[in-house]
Amino acid sequence: MVRLYRSSTLMTLPLLTLCILGDSTFAAITAVVAANVVLVAYIVSSLREDRAEQEARKVSESRKDR
């Protein structure tokens, strides 16, 4: 679901900017900014998932040691 939101943001935000303002330069800038925001959000979510997996491994290893 989150991936769909990110993908739709990449497509719709620049198109809406182009339709509303009619300025292709500003639409291009909006597309670049939207792509960077989505990229950073993807990296942050990947890091969070990795941390959660590491914590789950630690918990399972501590249970095995008992």
DAKA-V657666 format. One record per pair of residues at least 12 apart in sequence whose C-alpha atoms are under 7 Angstrom apart, sorted by the first residue. I is the first residue (numbers start at 1). J is the second residue. D is the distance in Angstrom with one decimal. If there is no record, write none. Layout:
i: {I/I}
j: {J/J}
d: {D/D}
//
This chain:
i: {6/10/10/10/14/14/14/14}
j: {38/31/34/35/27/28/30/31}
d: {6.1/6.8/5.9/6.1/4.9/6.8/5.6/5.1}
//
